[in-house]
Every structure is written in structure tokens, then in C-alpha cells.
Amino acid sequence: MAIIRNKAAASGAAATNLEQSEGKKSLLAYRFIKERIKQNTYAPGSILSEEFLVKELGMSRTPIRDATRMLAQERFLEIYPNRGILVTPIDLKLVENIFIIRELNEPCITEWAIGNRELAGSLLCLKEQIELADRIEDAAARRKRLIEIDSQLHWDVLKNCENPFMQSMMRTVYDHNDRIRIYTSTTFMEGSQLEHLEIINRILEEDKVKAKESARNHVLTSFRHIVDNFYRLGQSRLRLNLSGEN
């Protein structure tokens, strides 16, 4: 009986290890596919197949299916059984939806993060990085670095707002935002680094009213810039309702 119990225990441990291994593969697949979508390597509106992803990642179908289901829940993919997997198109309606969420929530996120010592230290470092980035002579390299700092600022503030429900939602929103920005990025928004410095200074000063105002103004300015880039890319016009704008 002891031998049978030991065999059963060993079998159970093996099953648990297998489940954990498959879970890790699913997470790796999820991260890999998501990053390719964000970078537009898998272009908006393009069709993927399980066979392609299996070969691309060198994995079995199970983690690929798990990953694509998670990405479909986050609206990066649309799954059509027996037909294919659509990379969600980027259109002005998607932009509008993402920026409505940002406008409603980023001022609150900024306010909630005020007073966090860890964030204050990170923001002081970011101020120095913005000043250094402004001195980069190569325009493309300068633009790339400022975009990286922009993303880091939003992620640092979100991480330190201490609201796990907001963090969970806004992680997906910011991933979509990065994807949109890369897709529409014909130019870097001139003056955005000044807006970032203003937000940083208001947080460090612990001025909640001005910090919220600066965060909201930055969202609206970013929205208008991305929409302008859509028009340059030849996208069709759309009635825009963010803050009552047409």
C-alpha cells in the first residue's frame, strides 16, 4: 500500500509540475505575441493562424491557444474559429475609447500617487533623464528616448497609486496606448517633455489640484496629436467626443 501511495504522490507531483510548466509557456507566449502586436510587427488588421504562431514560437498549440484567448479578452485579438485570428485594427474609435478612459482616470491616479516616497525618487531620476534626452542631437534617437521616458512616467505613477483594481485596468489601457502611439508615430509631440516636467513638479510639490489639471491637459493634448497623425496617415474622419470636442 505504501508503494501505491508513493506512486500516486509522485504522479500527482508530476501532474502539478506539468501544469506549472504549461502555465509558464502560456505566459511566455502571451508576452511574446502581445509585444509583437504592440510594436506592430503583427500589423493591425492582419490575420494570424495557430500554425503560424506554433512555428513562430516553437511551442505546442495549448499555450498558443491560452495566450490568444487572454489577448482576445484584452481586445488585442479577435478569434474566429476555423477561420483565423485577427489582430485588432487600430482606428479612430479605438483611439477615442482609450483616451476617454485615460482622461477619466489619469487625474485620479496622479492624485493618489502624491506623497509616495518611492515615486518621488523615481520622478527625480526621470527629470534628469528628460534633460539629458533633450540634448540628444539625432532626432530619431531623441524621439525614441523621449517616448521611453513618457511611458516610464505613466507606469511609475500607476504603480504607486496603490489601487490594484485601477492598476489592472490601466495596464491594458497603457499597452493599447503604446500600440496606438507606435502606429501613429510620424512625429514626437513637441513640448510633451515640458508637460511631463510639469506633471512631475506638481507631484513633487504635492499640489493635488494642479497635478490633476496637468495630467488631464496632457491626455487631451496627446489625444489631439495622435488624431492629427491619423489624418496625416490618411485615416477617415470620425466624430470625436472626448471632452465634448468635435
CORQUI-V591000 format. One record per backbone hydrogen bond with DSSP energy under -0.5 kcal/mol. NH is the residue of the N-H (numbers start at 0). CO is the residue of the C=O. If there is no record, write none. Layout:
NH	CO
NH	CO
This chain:
4	0
5	1
6	2
7	3
8	4
9	5
10	6
11	7
12	8
13	9
14	10
15	11
16	12
17	13
18	14
19	15
20	16
21	17
22	18
23	19
24	20
25	21
26	22
27	23
28	24
29	25
30	26
31	27
32	28
33	29
34	30
35	31
36	32
37	33
38	34
39	36
40	35
41	35
42	40
44	86
45	42
47	84
52	48
53	49
54	50
55	51
56	52
57	53
58	53
63	59
64	60
65	61
66	62
67	63
68	64
69	65
70	66
71	67
72	68
73	69
74	71
75	70
76	70
77	85
79	83
80	78
82	79
83	79
84	47
85	77
86	45
87	75
87	85
90	88
94	90
95	91
96	92
97	93
98	94
99	95
100	96
101	97
102	98
103	99
104	100
105	101
108	104
109	105
110	106
111	107
112	108
113	109
113	110
115	112
116	114
119	115
120	116
121	117
122	118
123	119
124	120
125	121
126	122
127	123
128	124
129	125
130	126
131	127
132	128
133	129
134	131
135	132
141	137
142	138
143	139
144	140
145	141
146	142
147	143
148	144
149	145
150	146
151	147
152	148
153	149
154	150
155	151
156	152
157	153
158	154
159	155
160	157
166	162
167	163
168	164
169	165
170	166
171	167
172	168
173	169
174	170
175	171
176	172
177	173
178	174
179	175
180	176
181	177
182	178
183	179
184	180
184	181
185	183
189	187
191	188
193	190
194	190
195	191
196	192
197	193
198	194
199	195
200	196
201	197
202	198
203	199
204	200
205	202
206	201
207	205
210	206
211	207
212	208
213	209
214	210
215	211
216	212
217	213
218	214
219	215
220	216
221	217
222	218
223	219
224	220
225	221
226	222
227	223
228	224
229	225
230	226
231	227
232	228
233	230
234	229
243	240
244	241
